């Protein structure tokens, strides 16, 4: 009789899989020995097996042995490809037909005996099963019932550099100052405002950047991986790292993809109230590059409308945006207009602050080769190209007794004595400063400012030539220190963006021949930006014509008049002739700059605009106990004034976030 071990060795791998169940049932103690103590040959072939319901299989095996008579006949049946008939007989002999069928004999043996080749072939299926199990556990963890909300808590999602999102940082500060535990989620890079670092109720979560290796791959290949990485990091932060579900979930739009869909998902899972802060329309920005009728633009618009339409509350930067979205997209939820406003610490800079700023920028300005010979000479720290300290000193001979007695022996005899310490003043020969903050993107056309500066250069040269003809005494100088009508102009451009290098190269070529105008790019800290003088220029054109430029608000906050590129809803912010001027093209901008800087520094029209800004500092009154007042209308809007962010935020937001809280 063939031994069980020999029987297993003569069969091929496929035959072993087919007949192993029968071998298990016809073998008694001898086969048990093979299973528990496999031979070296079997171990070298990387085979392994185990029993499954041993007693039951042996009962069936005894009946099978009685029918076939010996193991040789079983081997012969398998070798002749008669294994199916063998299984049919076993099923007939089995008293428990419901338990032992063809499925039992075909599936269980594949689990009982597996070779190394079988493991490799089954590896993809095994990985898929494990992935499904992991995904199931993952979803179960997210969808399982939560204990309770953490009342007075909010998570603010910024899909960008947190430090370059001032409105969202102001939101975080206001929530924290009103007693909310604030989780600020976004990417790192720039420094946040100092208030967020001081407030104990603010926690900042920085999203991880995609692996650097993706930047070396083609866009078509890298883009899907970047999106997947972005989705995973956002979900992990909002669902796992932030342990307690926040009561409110505030997200800025744009970007719309994938933030709006993710926020809606997280809101459903954790039961948070979603608030969408509409800064602009995401699909309109994409349309600038691809065109309004592009397929991707239509898909983006559909996604933005679908996932942005329903929310607990919607915030808008303009009334025009509110009216458009309510009419076209039928927004559901509370709808509140919350204009951008400067924070409380923004103010008109004093000459002392201006003096200190330009002392700090002295090295930076001197490193600009285009400014050599253009700025007035200065003697830091007593003077800068724009400010100076006029001291009133006693002559050296007037230093008397007590001063000499208290001086060291080797001190010089001519020690000056100060009668008084004077504050810095603005220099009469200083150049005029024009400030423009841009993101260097297609919706902010820098070529308009560049053309306007060229026109200003031509006009200043023309007026100077006319003055030379009418004033022979000044004909000896090519560039007088005090032009008769127009001053020298220094344009400072702040910001970062994709088109910066392109336009600054154009500036470098043009200003080689310029004598009256210089244009430089600087990166300023948040606390330094409000201190610059004298005129601001906004090139923001709005891809949707429904939002307002945030930098104009900052300029107004520090008392800086603005010339702004006109579009539909701009009059909600810029009142032409009151706090600034509105232009439509480069020649009009050049003409406005000429008007405002005529007879500089005694520029009457520029001073009138600055005075108008100062007189517009009216604070809207906030009702007492607004968070519990049922008579107060949360949709009430305050007309435009130069109010601060804090004064505007409270009437608009507190009724939304505190009206249903039991204090």
C-alpha positions as CSV (number, residue, x, y, z in Angstrom):
1,X,0.0,0.0,0.0
2,X,1.3,3.4,-0.8
3,X,2.3,5.4,2.2
4,X,0.5,8.8,2.7
5,X,3.9,10.6,2.4
6,X,4.6,8.9,-1.0
7,X,1.1,9.6,-2.1
8,X,1.5,13.3,-1.5
9,X,4.9,13.4,-3.3
10,X,3.9,11.7,-6.5
11,X,1.0,14.1,-7.1
12,X,1.5,17.4,-8.8
13,X,0.7,20.7,-7.1
14,X,-2.7,20.9,-8.8
15,X,-3.5,17.3,-8.1
16,X,-2.5,17.7,-4.5
17,X,-5.0,20.6,-4.2
18,X,-7.7,18.4,-5.7
19,X,-7.2,15.3,-3.6
20,X,-5.8,16.5,-0.3
21,X,-9.2,16.5,1.3
22,X,-9.7,12.8,0.4
23,X,-6.2,12.0,1.6
24,X,-7.0,13.6,4.9
25,X,-10.1,11.5,5.4
26,X,-8.6,8.1,4.3
27,X,-5.5,8.5,6.4
28,X,-5.5,7.9,10.1
29,X,-2.6,8.0,12.5
30,X,0.0,7.7,9.7
31,X,-1.2,10.8,7.9
32,X,-1.5,12.7,11.1
33,X,2.2,12.0,11.6
34,X,2.9,13.4,8.1
35,X,1.0,16.5,8.9
36,X,2.5,17.1,12.3
37,X,6.1,16.1,11.2
38,X,6.6,16.9,7.5
39,X,9.6,15.5,5.8
40,X,12.6,17.6,4.8
41,X,11.6,17.3,1.2
42,X,8.2,18.8,1.9
43,X,9.8,21.6,3.9
44,X,12.2,22.4,1.1
45,X,9.3,22.8,-1.3
46,X,7.9,25.4,1.1
47,X,4.5,23.6,1.7
48,X,2.4,23.8,4.8
49,X,-1.1,22.6,5.9
50,X,-3.3,22.1,8.9
51,X,-6.4,20.1,9.9
52,X,-10.0,21.4,9.7
53,X,-12.7,19.3,11.4
54,X,-10.4,16.2,11.6
55,X,-12.9,13.9,13.3
56,X,-15.6,14.5,10.8
57,X,-13.3,14.0,7.8
58,X,-12.0,10.7,9.2
59,X,-15.5,9.5,9.4
60,X,-16.1,10.2,5.8
61,X,-12.7,8.7,4.9
62,X,-13.5,5.3,6.4
63,X,-16.5,5.0,4.0
64,X,-14.4,6.2,1.1
65,X,-11.7,3.6,1.9
66,X,-14.2,0.8,2.0
67,X,-15.5,1.8,-1.5
68,X,-12.1,2.2,-3.3
69,X,-10.2,-0.5,-1.3
70,X,-6.8,1.1,-1.3
71,X,-4.9,4.4,-1.7
72,X,-3.5,3.2,-5.0
73,X,-6.9,3.2,-6.6
74,X,-7.4,6.8,-5.4
75,X,-4.1,7.8,-6.9
76,X,-5.0,6.1,-10.2
77,X,-8.3,8.0,-10.2
78,X,-6.6,11.3,-9.7
79,X,-3.9,10.6,-12.4
80,X,-6.7,9.7,-14.9
81,X,-8.3,13.1,-14.2
82,X,-11.2,11.4,-12.5
83,X,-11.1,13.6,-9.4
84,X,-14.7,14.9,-10.0
85,X,-16.0,11.3,-9.7
86,X,-14.1,10.9,-6.5
87,X,-15.7,13.9,-5.0
88,X,-19.2,12.7,-6.2
89,X,-18.7,9.5,-4.4
90,X,-17.5,11.2,-1.2
91,X,-20.5,13.4,-1.3
92,X,-22.8,10.4,-1.6
93,X,-21.0,8.6,1.3
94,X,-21.2,11.7,3.5
95,X,-24.1,11.6,6.0
96,X,-24.0,15.4,6.4
97,X,-24.4,16.5,2.8
98,X,-25.2,20.1,3.7
99,X,-21.8,20.5,5.4
100,X,-19.6,18.6,2.9
101,X,-20.0,19.5,-0.8
102,X,-17.9,20.3,-3.7
103,X,-17.3,23.8,-2.4
104,X,-15.9,22.3,0.8
105,X,-13.5,20.1,-1.1
106,X,-12.3,22.7,-3.5
107,X,-11.9,25.7,-1.2
108,X,-10.7,24.2,2.1
109,X,-7.8,22.3,0.5
110,X,-6.4,25.5,-1.0
111,X,-6.3,26.9,2.5
112,X,-4.9,23.7,3.9
113,X,-2.0,23.4,1.4
114,X,-0.2,26.4,-0.2
115,X,3.1,26.5,-2.0
116,X,5.4,29.5,-2.4
117,X,4.1,30.0,-6.0
118,X,0.5,30.0,-4.7
119,X,1.3,32.6,-2.1
120,X,2.8,35.0,-4.8
121,X,-0.2,34.5,-7.0
122,X,-2.6,35.2,-4.2
123,X,-0.7,38.2,-2.9
124,X,-2.7,40.9,-4.8
125,X,-6.0,39.4,-3.6
126,X,-4.6,39.3,0.0
127,X,-3.6,43.0,-0.2
128,X,-7.0,43.9,-1.6
129,X,-8.7,42.1,1.3
130,X,-6.5,43.8,3.9
131,X,-7.1,47.2,2.3
132,X,-10.9,46.7,2.4
133,X,-10.7,45.7,6.0
134,X,-8.5,48.8,6.8
135,X,-11.0,51.0,5.0
136,X,-13.9,49.5,6.8
137,X,-12.2,50.2,10.2
138,X,-11.4,53.7,9.0
139,X,-14.9,54.5,8.0
140,X,-16.3,52.9,11.1
141,X,-14.1,55.1,13.3
142,X,-15.3,58.2,11.4
143,X,-19.0,57.4,11.4
144,X,-19.3,56.0,14.9
145,X,-21.4,58.2,17.2
146,X,-19.5,61.0,18.9
147,X,-19.9,61.8,22.6
148,X,-20.8,65.5,22.3
149,X,-19.7,68.7,20.8
150,X,-17.2,71.0,22.4
151,X,-19.4,74.1,22.7
152,X,-17.8,77.4,21.8
153,X,-15.3,75.8,19.5
154,X,-14.5,76.4,15.8
155,X,-12.2,74.9,13.2
156,X,-11.0,77.3,10.5
157,X,-9.7,75.7,7.3
158,X,-7.3,77.8,5.1
159,X,-6.1,75.9,2.0
160,X,-3.1,78.1,1.6
161,X,-0.4,80.0,3.6
162,X,-2.1,81.0,6.9
163,X,0.2,84.1,7.2
164,X,-1.0,85.4,3.8
165,X,-4.7,85.0,4.6
166,X,-5.4,88.1,6.8
167,X,-9.2,87.8,6.8
168,X,-9.0,84.2,8.2
169,X,-6.5,85.2,10.8
170,X,-8.8,88.0,11.9
171,X,-11.6,85.5,12.1
172,X,-9.5,83.3,14.4
173,X,-8.6,86.2,16.6
174,X,-12.2,87.3,16.9
175,X,-13.4,83.8,17.7
176,X,-10.8,83.4,20.4
177,X,-11.5,86.8,22.0
178,X,-15.1,85.8,22.2
179,X,-14.3,82.7,24.2
180,X,-14.1,80.1,21.4
181,X,-11.5,77.3,21.3
182,X,-10.1,78.0,17.9
183,X,-8.3,75.4,15.7
184,X,-6.6,77.1,12.7
185,X,-5.7,74.7,9.9
186,X,-3.6,75.5,6.9
187,X,-0.1,75.6,5.4
188,X,2.9,77.2,7.0
189,X,5.3,79.7,5.4
190,X,4.7,83.3,6.5
191,X,4.4,84.4,10.1
192,X,1.0,84.8,11.5
193,X,-0.2,88.0,13.2
194,X,1.3,88.4,16.8
195,X,-2.2,88.2,18.4
196,X,-2.6,84.6,17.3
197,X,0.6,83.6,19.0
198,X,-0.4,85.3,22.3
199,X,-4.0,84.1,22.6
200,X,-4.2,80.8,24.6
201,X,-7.4,79.6,22.9
202,X,-5.8,79.4,19.5
203,X,-4.1,76.3,18.2
204,X,-2.5,76.3,14.7
205,X,-2.3,73.0,12.7
206,X,0.1,73.1,9.8
207,X,-0.8,70.7,6.9
208,X,2.2,68.8,5.5
209,X,3.4,69.7,2.1
210,X,3.4,67.0,-0.7
211,X,6.6,65.0,-1.1
212,X,9.3,67.0,-3.0
213,X,9.8,64.2,-5.5
214,X,6.4,65.0,-6.9
215,X,7.6,68.4,-8.1
216,X,10.1,66.6,-10.4
217,X,7.3,64.6,-12.1
218,X,5.2,65.8,-15.0
219,X,2.1,67.7,-13.9
220,X,-0.3,65.0,-15.3
221,X,1.3,62.4,-13.1
222,X,2.0,64.5,-10.0
223,X,-1.4,66.3,-9.8
224,X,-3.5,63.2,-8.7
225,X,-0.9,62.3,-6.0
226,X,-0.9,65.9,-4.8
227,X,-4.7,65.9,-4.6
228,X,-4.8,62.6,-2.7
229,X,-2.1,63.8,-0.3
230,X,-4.1,67.0,0.3
231,X,-7.3,65.2,0.9
232,X,-5.8,62.7,3.3
233,X,-3.9,65.4,5.4
234,X,-7.1,67.6,5.7
235,X,-9.3,64.6,6.7
236,X,-6.7,63.4,9.2
237,X,-6.4,66.8,10.8
238,X,-10.2,67.6,11.0
239,X,-11.3,64.1,11.9
240,X,-8.4,62.6,14.0
241,X,-6.0,65.2,15.3
242,X,-8.7,67.5,16.4
243,X,-10.2,65.1,18.9
244,X,-13.4,66.9,20.0
245,X,-15.8,67.8,17.2
246,X,-15.9,71.6,16.8
247,X,-19.3,73.3,17.0
248,X,-18.5,75.4,13.9
249,X,-16.4,74.7,10.8
250,X,-15.4,77.8,8.9
251,X,-13.9,77.6,5.4
252,X,-12.8,80.2,2.9
253,X,-13.7,80.0,-0.8
254,X,-11.8,79.9,-3.1
255,X,-10.2,77.5,-3.4
256,X,-13.3,75.4,-3.9
257,X,-11.7,72.0,-4.8
258,X,-11.5,69.9,-2.7
259,X,-12.2,72.0,0.4
260,X,-16.0,72.5,0.0
261,X,-16.7,68.8,-0.5
262,X,-14.3,67.8,2.4
263,X,-15.9,70.4,4.7
264,X,-19.4,69.1,4.0
265,X,-18.2,65.6,4.6
266,X,-16.6,66.4,7.9
267,X,-19.6,68.5,8.9
268,X,-21.9,65.5,8.3
269,X,-19.6,63.1,10.2
270,X,-18.9,65.2,13.2
271,X,-22.1,67.2,13.2
272,X,-20.4,70.6,12.9
273,X,-22.2,73.7,11.5
274,X,-20.5,74.7,8.3
275,X,-19.9,78.4,7.6
276,X,-18.6,79.3,4.1
277,X,-16.8,82.6,3.8
278,X,-17.2,83.7,0.2
279,X,-14.1,85.7,-0.8
280,X,-14.6,85.1,-4.6
281,X,-15.8,82.5,-7.0
282,X,-13.3,79.7,-7.6
283,X,-14.4,78.8,-11.1
284,X,-14.1,82.4,-12.2
285,X,-10.3,82.4,-11.4
286,X,-9.9,79.1,-13.4
287,X,-11.8,80.8,-16.3
288,X,-9.0,83.4,-16.5
289,X,-6.6,80.7,-17.7
290,X,-8.9,78.3,-19.5
291,X,-11.8,80.3,-20.7
292,X,-15.4,80.4,-19.5
293,X,-16.6,77.5,-21.8
294,X,-13.8,75.1,-20.9
295,X,-15.0,71.7,-19.6
296,X,-12.9,72.0,-16.4
297,X,-14.4,75.4,-15.7
298,X,-17.9,74.0,-16.0
299,X,-17.1,71.1,-13.8
300,X,-15.5,73.4,-11.2
301,X,-18.6,75.6,-11.3
302,X,-20.9,72.6,-10.7
303,X,-18.8,71.4,-7.8
304,X,-18.7,74.8,-6.2
305,X,-22.4,75.3,-6.5
306,X,-23.3,71.8,-5.3
307,X,-21.1,71.7,-2.2
308,X,-21.2,75.4,-1.4
309,X,-25.0,76.0,-1.7
310,X,-26.0,74.4,1.6
311,X,-24.5,75.6,4.8
312,X,-25.4,76.9,8.2
313,X,-24.3,80.4,7.3
314,X,-22.7,82.2,4.4
315,X,-20.5,85.2,4.7
316,X,-19.9,87.6,1.9
317,X,-17.3,90.4,1.3
318,X,-19.7,92.5,-0.8
319,X,-23.5,92.9,-1.1
320,X,-23.1,92.3,-4.8
321,X,-21.8,88.8,-4.2
322,X,-24.6,88.0,-1.8
323,X,-27.3,89.2,-4.2
324,X,-25.7,87.2,-7.1
325,X,-25.3,83.9,-5.3
326,X,-28.7,84.1,-3.6
327,X,-30.3,84.6,-7.0
328,X,-28.3,82.3,-9.2
329,X,-27.4,79.5,-6.8
330,X,-30.3,79.6,-4.3
331,X,-28.1,79.5,-1.2
332,X,-29.6,77.8,1.9
333,X,-28.8,79.1,5.4
334,X,-28.1,82.4,7.0
335,X,-26.6,85.0,4.7
336,X,-24.5,87.9,6.1
337,X,-22.4,90.6,4.5
338,X,-19.1,91.1,6.4
339,X,-17.0,93.6,4.6
340,X,-13.2,93.5,5.0
341,X,-12.0,96.0,7.6
342,X,-8.6,96.9,8.9
343,X,-7.7,95.5,12.4
344,X,-7.7,97.8,15.4
345,X,-3.9,98.3,15.4
346,X,-3.8,99.8,11.9
347,X,-3.5,103.6,12.1
348,X,-1.9,106.6,10.4
349,X,1.8,106.3,10.9
350,X,3.6,108.9,12.9
351,X,6.8,110.4,11.6
352,X,8.7,108.6,14.4
353,X,7.4,105.3,13.2
354,X,8.2,106.2,9.6
355,X,11.7,107.2,10.7
356,X,12.3,103.9,12.5
357,X,11.0,101.9,9.5
358,X,13.3,103.5,7.1
359,X,16.2,103.1,9.5
360,X,15.4,99.3,9.5
361,X,15.2,99.4,5.7
362,X,18.4,101.4,5.2
363,X,20.5,98.3,4.3
364,X,17.8,97.0,1.9
365,X,17.5,100.3,0.1
366,X,21.2,100.7,-0.2
367,X,21.5,97.3,-1.8
368,X,19.2,98.4,-4.6
369,X,21.6,99.5,-7.4
370,X,18.8,101.4,-9.2
371,X,18.5,103.8,-6.2
372,X,22.1,104.9,-6.2
373,X,22.1,108.7,-6.8
374,X,18.3,108.8,-6.8
375,X,17.6,109.1,-3.1
376,X,18.8,112.2,-1.0
377,X,21.9,111.7,1.0
378,X,21.3,110.8,4.7
379,X,23.2,110.3,7.9
380,X,21.7,107.4,9.9
381,X,20.4,107.3,12.6
382,X,19.8,111.0,12.5
383,X,18.3,111.1,9.0
384,X,16.9,108.8,6.3
385,X,16.1,109.5,2.7
386,X,12.6,110.5,3.9
387,X,12.9,111.7,7.5
388,X,15.4,113.8,9.6
389,X,15.9,114.9,13.1
390,X,16.8,118.6,13.4
391,X,18.8,118.9,16.6
392,X,19.4,122.2,18.5
393,X,22.8,121.9,20.1
394,X,24.8,124.3,22.2
395,X,28.1,125.3,20.9
396,X,31.0,123.4,22.3
397,X,32.3,126.3,24.3
398,X,29.0,126.6,26.2
399,X,29.5,123.3,28.0
400,X,30.2,124.3,31.6
401,X,31.1,123.1,35.0
402,X,28.9,120.1,35.9
403,X,29.2,118.6,32.5
404,X,33.0,118.7,32.5
405,X,33.2,117.5,36.1
406,X,31.1,114.4,35.4
407,X,33.1,113.5,32.3
408,X,36.0,111.1,32.2
409,X,39.5,112.5,32.0
410,X,40.2,111.4,28.5
411,X,36.9,112.9,27.2
412,X,37.1,115.5,24.4
413,X,36.6,119.2,25.3
414,X,34.0,119.8,22.7
415,X,31.1,117.7,24.1
416,X,27.8,119.1,22.8
417,X,24.9,119.7,25.1
418,X,21.3,119.1,24.0
419,X,18.8,121.7,24.9
420,X,15.9,119.5,23.7
421,X,15.3,116.3,21.8
422,X,13.1,116.8,18.8
423,X,10.9,114.3,17.0
424,X,11.7,113.3,13.4
425,X,10.1,115.3,10.6
426,X,9.5,114.5,6.9
427,X,12.2,115.9,4.6
428,X,11.1,118.5,2.1
429,X,13.4,117.0,-0.6
430,X,12.2,113.5,-0.2
431,X,10.8,111.5,-3.1
432,X,7.1,110.7,-3.2
433,X,6.3,107.1,-2.3
434,X,3.7,105.0,-4.2
435,X,2.8,101.6,-2.7
436,X,1.2,98.7,-4.5
437,X,0.6,95.3,-3.1
438,X,0.0,92.6,-5.7
439,X,-0.2,88.8,-5.9
440,X,1.4,88.9,-9.3
441,X,-1.5,87.0,-10.9
442,X,-3.5,87.5,-14.1
443,X,-6.4,89.2,-12.2
444,X,-3.9,92.0,-11.1
445,X,-2.5,93.4,-14.3
446,X,0.8,95.0,-13.3
447,X,1.4,96.2,-16.9
448,X,-1.2,99.0,-16.1
449,X,1.1,100.4,-13.3
450,X,4.2,99.9,-15.5
451,X,2.7,101.9,-18.3
452,X,1.4,104.6,-15.9
453,X,5.0,105.0,-14.4
454,X,6.4,105.4,-17.9
455,X,3.8,108.1,-18.7
456,X,4.7,109.8,-15.4
457,X,8.4,109.7,-16.3
458,X,7.6,111.4,-19.7
459,X,5.4,114.0,-18.1
460,X,7.9,114.9,-15.4
461,X,10.7,115.2,-17.9
462,X,8.5,117.4,-20.1
463,X,7.6,119.7,-17.3
464,X,11.2,120.0,-16.2
465,X,12.3,120.9,-19.7
466,X,9.7,123.6,-19.8
467,X,10.8,124.9,-16.4
468,X,14.4,125.1,-17.7
469,X,13.4,127.3,-20.6
470,X,11.4,129.6,-18.3
471,X,14.0,129.6,-15.5
472,X,17.5,130.0,-17.0
473,X,19.1,130.0,-13.5
474,X,18.3,126.2,-13.2
475,X,19.5,125.2,-16.6
476,X,22.8,124.0,-15.4
477,X,21.5,120.9,-13.7
478,X,20.1,117.9,-15.5
479,X,18.2,116.6,-12.4
480,X,17.4,119.3,-9.9
481,X,16.8,118.3,-6.3
482,X,13.5,120.2,-6.2
483,X,11.5,119.8,-9.4
484,X,9.2,122.7,-10.1
485,X,6.0,120.7,-10.4
486,X,6.4,116.9,-10.1
487,X,8.6,115.1,-7.5
488,X,10.8,112.1,-8.0
489,X,8.7,109.0,-7.5
490,X,9.6,105.8,-5.7
491,X,7.2,102.9,-6.4
492,X,7.4,100.1,-3.8
493,X,5.7,96.9,-4.9
494,X,5.1,94.2,-2.2
495,X,3.9,90.6,-2.6
496,X,4.8,87.3,-4.1
497,X,3.5,85.5,-7.2
498,X,4.1,83.7,-10.4
499,X,4.5,86.8,-12.7
500,X,6.8,88.7,-10.4
501,X,10.1,87.8,-12.2
502,X,8.6,88.6,-15.6
503,X,7.5,92.1,-14.8
504,X,10.5,93.1,-12.6
505,X,12.7,92.2,-15.6
506,X,10.7,94.6,-17.7
507,X,11.1,97.3,-14.9
508,X,14.8,96.8,-14.8
509,X,15.1,97.5,-18.6
510,X,12.8,100.5,-18.5
511,X,14.3,102.4,-15.6
512,X,17.8,102.4,-17.0
513,X,16.7,105.4,-18.9
514,X,14.4,106.8,-16.2
515,X,15.4,109.8,-14.2
516,X,12.3,110.7,-12.2
517,X,10.9,107.2,-11.4
518,X,12.2,104.1,-9.7
519,X,10.3,100.9,-9.0
520,X,11.5,98.3,-6.5
521,X,10.1,95.1,-5.0
522,X,10.2,94.6,-1.2
523,X,8.9,92.0,1.1
524,X,7.7,93.7,4.3
525,X,6.6,92.3,7.6
526,X,2.9,92.6,8.6
527,X,3.6,95.3,11.2
528,X,5.7,97.4,8.7
529,X,3.2,97.6,5.8
530,X,0.9,100.2,7.4
531,X,3.7,102.6,7.9
532,X,4.6,103.4,4.3
533,X,3.7,106.7,2.6
534,X,2.1,108.5,0.5
535,X,-0.3,106.9,-2.0
536,X,-1.6,103.4,-2.6
537,X,-2.4,101.8,-5.9
538,X,-4.7,98.8,-6.3
539,X,-4.6,96.8,-9.5
540,X,-7.1,94.2,-8.4
541,X,-9.7,93.7,-11.2
542,X,-11.7,90.7,-9.6
543,X,-12.2,87.7,-11.8
544,X,-15.9,87.6,-10.8
545,X,-16.4,91.4,-10.4
546,X,-18.0,90.5,-7.0
547,X,-15.2,90.8,-4.5
548,X,-13.1,93.7,-3.1
549,X,-9.3,94.1,-2.7
550,X,-8.2,93.4,0.8
551,X,-5.1,95.6,0.5
552,X,-7.2,98.7,-0.1
553,X,-8.8,98.1,3.2
554,X,-5.4,97.9,4.9
555,X,-4.3,101.1,3.2
556,X,-7.5,102.9,4.4
557,X,-6.8,101.6,7.8
558,X,-3.4,103.4,7.9
559,X,-4.8,106.6,6.4
560,X,-3.4,106.1,2.9
561,X,-5.4,107.4,0.0
562,X,-5.8,104.9,-2.9
563,X,-6.1,104.9,-6.6
564,X,-8.0,101.7,-7.5
565,X,-8.8,100.0,-10.8
566,X,-12.5,100.2,-11.3
567,X,-15.0,97.3,-11.6
568,X,-18.6,96.7,-10.8
569,X,-18.8,96.6,-7.0
570,X,-15.7,98.7,-6.1
571,X,-17.9,101.7,-5.1
572,X,-18.9,99.7,-2.0
573,X,-15.3,100.4,-0.7
574,X,-13.7,103.2,-2.7
575,X,-15.7,106.5,-2.8
576,X,-14.4,108.4,-5.7
577,X,-13.1,111.8,-4.6
578,X,-13.7,111.0,-0.8
579,X,-11.2,108.4,0.2
580,X,-9.5,107.7,-3.2
581,X,-9.8,107.8,-6.9
582,X,-11.0,105.2,-9.4
583,X,-9.3,104.7,-12.8
584,X,-10.0,102.4,-15.8
585,X,-6.7,102.4,-17.7
586,X,-3.0,103.4,-17.5
587,X,-3.3,106.9,-18.9
588,X,-6.0,107.7,-16.4
589,X,-3.9,106.4,-13.5
590,X,-0.9,108.4,-14.7
591,X,-3.1,111.6,-14.8
592,X,-4.3,110.9,-11.2
593,X,-0.8,110.4,-9.9
594,X,0.2,113.7,-11.5
595,X,-2.8,115.5,-9.9
596,X,-2.2,114.1,-6.4
597,X,1.6,114.8,-6.4
598,X,1.5,118.3,-7.9
599,X,3.5,120.7,-5.8
600,X,4.6,117.9,-3.5
601,X,5.2,117.7,-0.6
602,X,2.5,120.4,-0.1
603,X,0.1,118.4,-2.3
604,X,-3.3,119.8,-1.5
605,X,-5.6,117.2,-3.2
606,X,-3.6,114.3,-1.6
607,X,-3.9,116.0,1.8
608,X,-7.7,116.4,1.3
609,X,-8.2,112.7,0.6
610,X,-6.1,111.8,3.7
611,X,-8.2,114.2,5.9
612,X,-11.4,112.6,4.5
613,X,-10.2,109.2,5.6
614,X,-9.3,110.5,9.1
615,X,-12.8,112.1,9.5
616,X,-14.5,108.9,8.4
617,X,-13.4,106.9,11.4
618,X,-16.9,106.3,12.8
619,X,-17.5,103.2,14.9
620,X,-20.9,101.4,14.6
621,X,-22.5,100.9,17.9
622,X,-23.0,97.3,19.1
623,X,-26.1,96.4,21.0
624,X,-25.5,95.2,24.6
625,X,-25.9,91.5,25.1
626,X,-26.2,91.0,21.4
627,X,-25.7,87.2,21.8
628,X,-28.9,86.7,23.7
629,X,-31.0,89.5,22.2
630,X,-33.8,88.0,20.2
631,X,-34.9,91.4,18.9
632,X,-31.6,92.1,17.3
633,X,-31.5,91.2,13.6
634,X,-28.4,89.2,12.7
635,X,-28.7,90.2,9.1
636,X,-28.5,94.0,9.8
637,X,-25.7,95.6,7.9
638,X,-23.8,98.8,8.7
639,X,-23.1,101.3,5.9
640,X,-19.5,101.8,4.9
641,X,-17.4,103.6,7.4
642,X,-13.8,103.3,8.4
643,X,-14.7,101.0,11.2
644,X,-12.3,98.3,12.5
645,X,-12.6,94.6,11.9
646,X,-13.5,94.1,15.6
647,X,-16.4,96.6,15.4
648,X,-17.8,95.0,12.2
649,X,-17.3,91.4,13.2
650,X,-19.3,91.5,16.4
651,X,-22.7,92.7,15.0
652,X,-22.5,90.3,12.1
653,X,-21.1,87.1,13.7
654,X,-22.1,87.0,17.4
655,X,-25.9,86.5,16.7
656,X,-25.0,83.6,14.4
657,X,-22.7,81.8,16.8
658,X,-24.1,82.6,20.2
659,X,-27.9,83.1,19.8
660,X,-28.6,79.4,20.4
661,X,-26.2,78.8,23.3
662,X,-27.5,78.6,26.8
663,X,-25.1,80.8,28.8
